[in-house]
Amino acid sequence: MTAELVRGQNHPVSRSRVEIRVSAGTPVLALASLADEQGRFSGNGILAHPGARSLPGVESPGELADRHTFAVDLDEVAADVHRLGVLLVLPPGGPVRFGAVPASYVAVADPEGAELAGYTLTGLDAETAVVALELYRRQGAWKVRAVGQGYAEGLGALLTDGGLPALAAAELAAAALGTIPRTAGADATLATMPTLVGDLRAPQTPAQAPAPTPEPPDPVPVSGHPYAGTPGPGDTPTAPPTISYAHPRRRATSNEPPEPAPRPAAPQEPGQAPRPVAGDASGWSMDERLYNQVWGMFEDLARMVAAYRSAVEFADSRMDRELDEALSDPRHRLGGSGNAARDTARARREELVAQAQAVLDRDLAQLIAESEVVEPALPAAYARWDNPVWHGHRTPEESPLALRLGDLHLPERPDLRIPMLSRLPLERGLWIDNGRTGSEAAMTMDTDRLRRAAMDMAVALAVRLLAVHPADRFSVHVIDAAGAGSASLAPLVRSGVLAGPPAAGAQGVTQTLAGLTRRVDLVQMALRAGAPEDLPPDVDTADQLLIVHDFPHGFDDRAVTQLRYLADEGAAVGVHLLMVADRDEASAYGPLLDPLWRSLMRLSPVPDSHLADPWVHHAWTFEPDLPPQGSRVLDQALDRVAEARRTTRP
């Protein structure tokens, strides 16, 4: 029985030798792409096309046609290849967009004939190149996923979005398309392929990317990188970001050892899904592999829920159509045939929804099993405060790859929590919203309790940041102009880990911002001069974290300008911003502060659905990770930081 997939849905591939069959409504070029675990193209031999048909594990078709067959041997695919994509491209001189031709159908089949899974590419419009489906590795096994991601700018845009430099993407696209026999009136060369390669000077935008649903405040991506798909007022939408999984401080060299191989999956009974293993993703260290695995789980949950929702929407629309047809047929107006037709339509809808739910439940069970082995294996920087790893944690000698900010979940399975990890060093400041506007959970809380919860969350994040870095790697400054956050700040003050007492009043605000602004200026000048070591002796070379509580209390126009400067320029030279504020209270400064708010990643001290993933743009519920009530884990972590600083100082 063939599994009929909808966009985003996946299905196991139980055979190593398969065929991928394409039936298009018009002659197309069918290509195969090879990518790493994050879907990135790198190196040579990443595209099988008529001019280079054979790559390890895949044999591509060799001509322009409306029907194609790929021969795939998954056992022969290179170990560093995790995704095998099937690409369909319209030829020069043919139809100008996929929306103008009948929908294509792509299937994964047994070479002996039986189809295992199929996908009809519906909903395309201006696209001229599309990723139809992909075979991908997951925990030692292969699956097929219906993708349906199209690009109006053509093959060059598709390759650029996969990580190739613009020039390399254009050259590869020209090589692939240049092998097509010339269509009448068209020349398959780079100079005459603007719709296939795209303008290399402009951002390449996937035409199929769905627009995010605006939420107040502005939705932001969980990746921590600015999300161009969510423009602010007056902004011009640009291409969605691509996520870099490369270690920010690693430089590849020719004498580096090969990447450690992922741990093999534990043996399982025939026919059962592979047993999950913590750290089975790629990476140079266990921390990096766990980080990539968490992001893989995040993407899997996003796509499987998108597939389920799409299937339910299809079932609803089909039922509505059948009900309309039944009501419009005069024969159904007499007797009980009308009721029977309505009952049949509803029964079909329930059957489709039940099938989608069964697939979702199957995939969720596997993801839950993976979460149960991954969560206990996480290092302190990624772990929840109630993880036992904190009891034996010691100040590390190296900085971590990422930091856990909280948890994410979707309404289809709220008990399945995905860690929200942000790469370090922080490329964006953080803003913990202590206001009540735009949040149902915040509206139900007393204002004082909400403000205390926001400041407690800021302190917990600061302690985590200090605890997972080497001693003296971070200096923490606090601006608490009115002193309203003293209760939450007490652990930081008591342990002595702050760079100085919390700044109070307008004078304290001025002095703190002036010192950090000076540091940013001096480090920037030293870097531009190529002499980062020639800094004045009074400049603290450690990274700086500034916590601002109850902005804009105590801020004048000059202080606001300095704060914006730190938000814009500070992260690049090691000055990071963590604000605890209510955006509405800052409205007196007018639209000049809008760029500041949009440059920060908004977090909430209470459960709130305002974050969007970079794949299908779900609204994810974020929940902060706070120490358990009555636990001393925060104080113990601060004691270890203070002790490490005492022992490392000369």
C-alpha positions in Angstrom: 0.0 0.0 0.0 1.4 3.4 -1.0 1.7 6.0 1.7 0.3 9.3 0.3 2.3 12.1 1.8 1.5 15.8 2.3 4.0 18.5 2.5 6.3 18.1 5.5 5.2 14.5 6.2 7.8 11.7 6.4 7.7 7.9 6.0 10.2 5.2 6.8 12.2 3.7 3.9 12.7 0.0 4.7 14.9 -0.9 1.7 18.4 0.1 0.8 17.8 -0.1 -3.0 14.9 2.0 -4.2 13.8 3.9 -7.2 12.6 7.5 -7.2 10.0 8.0 -10.0 9.0 11.4 -11.3 5.8 12.0 -13.3 5.6 15.6 -14.3 3.0 17.5 -16.3 5.6 18.9 -18.6 9.2 18.1 -19.6 11.5 18.9 -16.7 15.1 18.4 -15.7 15.3 16.0 -12.8 18.4 16.3 -10.5 19.6 14.8 -7.3 21.4 16.8 -4.6 23.6 15.5 -1.7 23.8 17.5 1.5 25.0 17.2 5.1 22.8 16.8 8.2 21.7 20.4 8.1 20.8 20.4 4.5 23.9 22.4 3.5 25.8 21.8 0.2 29.6 21.8 0.4 32.5 20.6 -1.7 32.3 19.0 -5.1 30.0 16.2 -6.2 26.8 17.6 -4.6 24.6 17.5 -7.7 23.8 14.7 -10.1 22.7 16.1 -13.5 22.8 15.0 -17.2 26.4 16.1 -17.4 27.5 14.2 -14.3 24.9 11.6 -13.8 26.5 9.3 -11.3 27.3 10.1 -7.7 28.0 7.5 -4.9 24.6 5.8 -4.3 22.5 7.6 -6.9 22.2 7.5 -10.7 20.2 10.4 -12.2 18.2 10.5 -15.4 20.0 11.8 -18.5 17.5 13.7 -20.5 14.7 16.3 -20.5 11.4 14.5 -20.1 8.1 14.4 -18.3 9.0 11.0 -16.7 12.2 10.2 -14.9 13.6 7.4 -12.7 16.5 7.6 -10.2 18.3 4.5 -9.1 19.3 4.8 -5.5 21.4 2.5 -3.3 21.4 4.0 0.2 24.1 1.6 1.4 26.5 3.3 -1.1 25.8 6.9 -0.1 28.8 8.5 1.6 28.7 8.6 5.4 28.9 12.4 5.5 25.8 12.7 3.3 22.6 12.8 5.3 20.1 14.2 2.8 19.5 13.1 -0.8 17.1 15.6 -2.5 15.1 15.3 -5.7 15.1 18.6 -7.6 12.8 19.4 -10.6 13.7 22.4 -12.8 11.8 23.9 -15.7 14.0 24.2 -18.9 14.8 27.5 -20.7 12.2 28.2 -23.3 9.6 26.0 -21.7 6.8 26.9 -19.2 7.7 29.9 -17.1 6.4 28.6 -13.8 5.2 25.3 -12.2 1.9 26.9 -11.4 1.1 26.9 -15.1 1.5 23.1 -15.6 -0.2 20.1 -14.1 1.0 19.0 -10.6 4.0 16.7 -10.6 4.0 13.4 -8.8 7.1 11.9 -7.1 7.3 8.4 -5.6 9.8 6.2 -3.8 9.4 2.7 -5.0 10.7 -0.8 -4.8 12.8 -1.6 -7.9 10.5 -4.5 -8.5 7.6 -2.2 -8.9 5.6 -1.5 -5.7 5.5 2.2 -4.6 6.4 2.8 -0.9 5.4 6.5 -0.6 4.2 9.1 -3.0 3.8 12.9 -3.0 1.8 15.2 -5.3 3.4 18.7 -5.6 0.3 20.9 -5.2 0.2 24.6 -4.4 3.0 25.7 -6.6 2.8 29.0 -8.5 5.8 31.2 -9.6 8.5 28.6 -9.0 10.8 27.4 -11.7 12.9 25.1 -9.5 11.6 22.9 -6.6 12.9 20.4 -4.1 10.3 17.7 -4.5 11.3 15.3 -1.7 14.3 14.1 0.2 15.6 10.9 1.6 17.3 11.6 4.9 19.1 9.7 7.7 17.6 9.6 11.2 19.2 7.5 13.9 20.8 5.1 11.5 17.8 4.6 9.4 16.5 6.3 6.2 13.2 8.2 5.8 11.5 10.0 3.0 10.1 13.5 3.5 7.7 15.4 1.2 9.3 18.9 0.8 7.7 20.9 -2.0 10.0 23.9 -1.5 10.1 26.0 -4.6 12.2 29.0 -5.9 10.9 31.5 -8.3 14.5 32.6 -9.1 15.4 29.1 -10.3 18.1 26.5 -9.7 20.8 29.1 -8.7 18.6 30.4 -5.9 18.0 26.9 -4.7 21.7 26.1 -4.5 22.5 29.5 -2.9 19.9 28.8 -0.2 21.6 25.5 0.5 24.8 27.3 1.4 26.8 27.6 -1.9 28.4 30.9 -2.6 26.4 32.8 -5.3 29.1 32.5 -7.9 29.6 28.8 -7.3 25.8 28.2 -7.4 25.5 30.1 -10.7 28.4 28.1 -12.2 26.9 24.8 -11.1 23.4 25.7 -12.3 24.8 26.7 -15.6 26.7 23.4 -15.9 23.5 21.4 -15.1 21.2 23.5 -17.4 23.8 23.8 -20.1 23.6 20.1 -20.8 19.9 20.3 -21.8 19.2 20.2 -25.6 18.4 23.7 -26.7 14.7 24.5 -26.8 13.4 26.4 -29.8 14.1 30.1 -29.3 16.1 29.6 -26.1 19.7 29.4 -25.3 20.7 27.5 -22.1 23.6 29.8 -21.1 24.2 31.8 -17.9 23.6 35.0 -19.7 20.1 34.1 -20.8 18.8 32.3 -17.7 17.6 35.0 -15.3 14.6 33.0 -14.3 16.7 29.9 -13.6 19.7 31.3 -11.9 18.4 34.5 -10.5 20.0 37.9 -9.9 23.2 37.2 -8.0 23.2 40.7 -6.6 19.8 40.4 -4.9 18.7 38.1 -2.1 17.2 34.8 -3.3 13.8 34.2 -1.8 12.1 30.8 -1.7 8.8 31.4 -3.4 7.2 28.6 -1.4 8.1 30.0 2.0 4.9 30.6 3.9 4.5 34.1 5.5 4.7 34.1 9.3 1.6 35.0 11.3 2.2 38.4 12.9 1.9 38.3 16.7 2.4 41.1 19.1 5.2 41.7 19.8 7.1 40.8 16.6 7.7 37.1 16.2 11.3 36.2 16.2 13.1 32.9 15.2 14.1 30.5 17.8 17.6 30.3 16.2 18.6 33.6 17.7 19.5 35.1 14.3 17.4 38.0 12.9 14.4 36.5 11.0 14.0 38.4 7.8 10.7 36.7 7.1 9.1 38.7 9.9 9.5 42.3 9.0 8.8 45.1 11.4 6.8 48.2 10.5 8.2 49.8 7.4 10.7 47.1 6.8 11.2 45.3 3.5 10.9 41.5 3.7 14.1 39.8 2.6 15.2 36.2 2.3 14.7 33.8 5.3 17.9 33.2 7.1 19.9 30.0 6.9 21.2 28.5 10.1 24.9 27.9 10.5 25.7 24.8 12.5 29.5 25.4 12.3 31.4 25.8 15.5 31.9 29.6 15.8 35.5 29.3 17.1 36.7 26.3 15.0 38.9 26.9 12.0 39.2 24.0 9.6 42.8 23.0 8.8 44.3 20.3 6.6 45.8 18.4 9.6 42.6 18.2 11.7 41.4 14.8 12.6 38.3 13.5 10.8 35.0 14.2 12.4 34.1 11.7 15.1 31.6 9.2 13.9 28.2 9.2 15.6 27.6 6.4 18.1 25.9 3.5 16.4 22.3 2.9 17.3 21.5 0.1 19.7 20.3 -3.1 18.1 16.6 -3.4 17.7 14.1 -6.1 16.8 13.4 -6.5 13.1 10.6 -4.1 12.0 11.0 -1.8 15.0 12.2 1.8 14.8 15.8 2.4 15.7 16.4 2.9 19.4 17.4 6.5 20.0 20.9 7.3 21.1 22.1 10.5 22.7 24.7 12.3 20.5 24.0 10.5 17.2 24.3 13.7 15.2 27.4 15.0 13.5 29.9 17.2 15.3 33.5 17.6 16.6 32.5 17.0 20.2 29.7 15.4 22.2 28.4 18.9 23.1 28.3 19.9 19.4 26.6 16.6 18.5 24.0 17.0 21.2 23.4 20.6 20.0 22.8 19.4 16.4 20.6 16.5 17.7 18.4 18.9 19.6 18.0 21.0 16.5 17.2 17.9 14.5 14.4 17.1 17.1 13.2 20.6 16.9 12.9 20.4 13.1 11.3 17.0 13.2 8.6 18.1 15.5 8.0 21.3 13.4 7.6 19.3 10.2 5.6 16.4 11.6 3.0 18.8 13.1 2.9 20.8 9.9 2.1 17.6 8.0 -0.6 16.7 10.5 -2.2 20.1 10.3 -2.0 20.1 6.5 -3.7 16.7 6.4 -6.5 17.9 8.7 -7.0 21.0 6.6 -7.2 18.8 3.5 -9.8 16.6 5.2 -11.8 19.6 6.2 -11.7 21.2 2.7 -12.6 17.9 1.1 -15.6 17.4 3.5 -16.8 21.0 2.8 -16.6 20.4 -1.0 -18.5 17.1 -0.8 -21.1 18.7 1.4 -21.6 21.5 -1.0 -21.9 19.0 -3.9 -24.5 17.0 -1.9 -26.6 20.1 -1.1 -26.5 21.4 -4.6 -27.7 18.1 -6.1 -31.5 18.2 -6.4 -31.7 14.4 -6.1 -30.5 14.7 -2.5 -33.3 17.0 -1.5 -35.8 14.2 -1.3 -35.9 11.3 1.0 -32.8 10.5 3.2 -30.2 10.5 0.5 -29.0 14.0 1.5 -28.4 12.9 5.1 -26.6 9.8 3.8 -24.3 11.9 1.6 -23.5 14.2 4.5 -22.8 11.3 6.8 -20.5 9.8 4.2 -18.6 13.1 3.8 -18.1 13.4 7.5 -17.1 9.7 7.8 -14.4 10.2 5.1 -13.2 13.3 6.9 -12.9 11.4 10.2 -11.1 8.6 8.5 -8.5 10.9 7.0 -8.0 12.7 10.3 -7.6 9.4 12.1 -4.9 8.3 9.5 -3.1 11.6 10.0 -3.3 11.2 13.8 -1.9 7.7 13.7 1.1 8.9 11.7 1.6 11.8 14.1 1.3 9.5 17.1 3.8 7.1 15.6 6.4 9.9 14.9 5.8 11.5 18.3 6.4 8.3 20.1 9.8 8.0 18.4 10.6 11.6 19.2 9.5 11.2 22.8 11.8 8.2 23.2 14.6 10.3 21.8 13.9 13.1 24.2 14.0 10.7 27.1 17.6 9.7 26.3 18.8 13.1 25.1 17.6 15.2 28.0 19.6 13.4 30.8 22.7 13.4 28.6 22.8 17.2 28.1 25.7 19.2 29.5 25.1 21.9 32.1 24.9 24.7 29.5 22.0 22.8 27.8 20.4 21.1 30.8 17.4 22.1 32.8 18.1 23.4 36.4 16.6 20.2 37.8 19.0 18.0 35.8 21.4 16.1 38.2 24.4 17.3 36.0 24.2 20.6 38.0 25.1 18.8 41.3 28.5 17.7 40.0 29.1 20.7 37.8 32.5 22.5 38.0 33.6 25.6 36.3 34.8 24.5 32.8 38.0 25.4 31.1 36.4 26.1 27.7 33.4 28.1 26.7 30.2 26.2 25.7 28.8 26.1 22.2 25.3 27.2 23.2 23.1 28.2 26.2 19.6 26.9 27.1 17.1 29.8 27.4 14.0 27.7 28.1 11.7 25.1 26.6 9.5 25.0 23.5 6.4 23.0 22.8 3.4 22.8 20.5 -0.3 22.3 21.4 -0.5 18.9 19.7 1.8 17.5 22.4 2.5 20.1 25.2 4.4 17.6 27.3 7.1 17.1 24.7 9.5 19.9 25.4 12.3 20.8 23.1 15.3 22.7 24.7 15.6 26.2 23.2 19.3 26.6 22.7 21.0 29.9 21.6 24.4 29.9 20.1 27.3 31.5 22.0 28.5 34.2 21.9 25.1 35.8 21.8 24.6 37.5 18.4 21.5 39.3 19.7 20.6 40.8 23.0 17.8 39.3 25.1 14.7 41.2 26.3 12.6 39.6 29.0 9.2 41.2 28.8 7.7 42.1 32.1 4.6 43.8 30.5 1.1 42.4 30.2 0.3 43.5 26.7 -0.1 40.7 24.1 0.2 37.8 26.5 -2.8 35.9 27.9 -0.8 34.3 30.6 0.7 37.7 31.7 -2.8 39.2 31.8 -3.9 36.8 34.5 -0.9 37.7 36.8 -0.6 40.4 39.3 1.8 43.1 38.0 4.2 42.8 40.9 4.4 39.1 40.6 5.0 39.3 36.8 7.8 41.8 37.3 9.4 39.7 40.0 9.2 36.6 37.8 10.9 38.5 34.9 13.8 39.6 37.1 14.1 36.1 38.6 14.4 34.7 35.1 17.1 37.3 34.2 19.1 36.3 37.2 18.8 32.6 36.4 20.1 33.2 32.9 23.0 35.3 34.2 23.9 32.6 36.7 23.8 30.0 34.0 26.0 32.1 31.7 28.6 32.6 34.5 28.5 28.9 35.6 29.2 27.4 32.2 32.1 29.7 31.2 35.6 29.6 32.6 36.3 31.8 35.6 36.6 35.5 34.8 35.4 34.9 31.2 32.3 37.0 31.9 31.8 40.2 33.9 28.2 41.1 34.8 26.9 44.6 35.3 23.5 45.5 36.5 21.5 48.7 36.1 18.6 48.8 38.6 17.9 52.5 38.7 15.0 52.4 41.2 16.3 49.4 43.2 13.1 47.5 42.4 15.0 44.3 41.5 17.0 44.0 44.7 15.2 40.9 46.0 15.9 39.0 42.8 19.5 40.3 42.6 20.3 39.3 46.1 22.1 36.0 45.1 24.3 37.8 42.6 25.2 40.5 45.2 25.7 38.1 48.0 28.1 35.8 46.0 30.3 38.8 44.9 30.3 37.8 41.2 29.1 41.2 39.9 31.6 43.6 38.4 30.3 46.2 40.9 27.2 47.0 42.9 24.0 47.4 40.9 23.9 50.9 39.4 21.1 53.0 41.0 19.7 56.4 40.0 20.5 58.5 36.9 24.1 58.9 37.9 24.6 55.1 38.1 23.0 54.7 34.7 25.3 57.3 33.2 28.5 55.8 34.7 27.7 52.2 33.7 26.8 53.0 30.1 29.7 55.3 29.7 32.2 52.6 30.8 30.7 50.0 28.5 30.5 52.4 25.6 34.1 53.3 26.0 35.1 49.6 26.1 33.2 49.0 22.8 34.9 52.0 21.2 38.4 51.0 22.3 38.1 47.3 21.3 36.7 48.3 17.9 39.7 50.6 17.3 42.2 48.0 18.4 40.6 45.4 16.1 40.6 47.8 13.1 44.3 48.6 13.8 45.1 44.9 14.0 46.4 45.2 17.5 43.8 43.7 19.8 46.4 43.3 22.6 47.2 47.0 22.7 44.3 48.0 25.0 44.7 50.2 28.0 45.3 48.2 31.2 42.0 49.3 32.7 39.9 47.7 29.9 38.4 44.5 31.0 39.0 42.0 28.2 36.4 39.5 29.5 33.0 39.4 27.8 30.5 41.8 29.4 26.8 41.2 30.3 24.7 44.2 31.1 21.4 43.5 32.8 19.0 46.5 32.6 16.0 46.4 34.9 12.9 48.6 34.5 14.0 50.5 31.4 13.5 53.5 30.8 13.5 54.5 34.5 16.6 56.6 35.1 17.4 57.0 31.4 17.7 60.3 29.6 18.1 60.8 25.9 21.8 60.4 26.0 21.6 57.2 28.0 19.0 55.8 25.5 21.3 56.6 22.6 24.2 54.8 24.4 21.9 51.8 25.1 21.0 51.5 21.4 24.7 51.7 20.5 25.5 48.9 22.9 22.7 46.8 21.4 23.9 47.4 17.8 27.6 47.3 18.2 28.3 45.6 21.5 27.8 41.9 20.6 30.5 41.9 18.0 33.1 42.9 20.6 31.8 41.0 23.6 29.3 43.3 25.2 25.9 41.6 25.6 22.6 43.1 26.6 19.8 41.5 28.7 16.9 43.9 29.3 14.0 43.4 31.7 11.4 45.9 30.5 7.9 46.7 29.3 7.8 47.9 25.8 4.7 50.0 26.5 6.4 51.9 29.2 9.1 53.0 26.8 6.5 54.3 24.2 7.2 57.9 25.4 10.4 57.8 23.4 8.4 57.1 20.2 9.3 55.1 17.2 13.0 55.8 17.6 13.2 52.8 20.0 11.5 50.4 17.6 14.8 49.3 16.1 16.1 48.5 19.6 13.2 46.2 20.4 13.3 44.4 17.1 17.1 43.8 17.5 16.5 41.9 20.7 15.1 38.4 21.2 11.9 38.7 23.2 11.4 36.1 26.0 8.6 35.8 28.4 8.7 34.9 32.1 5.3 33.1 31.6 4.3 30.6 28.9 3.7 32.6 25.7 3.3 31.7 22.0 5.4 34.3 20.2 8.3 32.5 18.7 8.5 31.2 15.2 10.6 28.3 13.8 12.6 28.9 10.6 11.1 26.0 8.7 7.3 26.1 8.8 6.8 29.1 11.0 4.7 27.5 13.8 3.8 29.7 16.8 5.8 27.9 19.6 5.0 28.2 23.3 8.1 29.3 25.2 8.5 28.5 28.9 11.4 29.7 30.9 13.6 27.2 32.8 13.8 28.3 36.4 15.3 26.5 39.4 12.8 24.3 41.3 11.1 25.9 44.3 13.2 25.5 47.4 16.2 24.3 45.5 19.7 25.7 46.3 21.1 24.9 42.8 21.4 28.6 42.0 23.3 29.4 45.1 25.6 26.4 44.7 26.4 27.4 41.1 27.2 30.9 42.3 29.4 29.5 45.1 31.4 27.5 42.5 31.8 30.5 40.3 33.0 32.7 43.2 35.5 30.0 44.4 36.8 29.5 40.9 37.5 33.2 40.6 39.3 33.3 43.9 41.6 30.4 42.9 42.4 31.7 39.4 43.2 35.3 40.4 47.0 36.0 40.6 
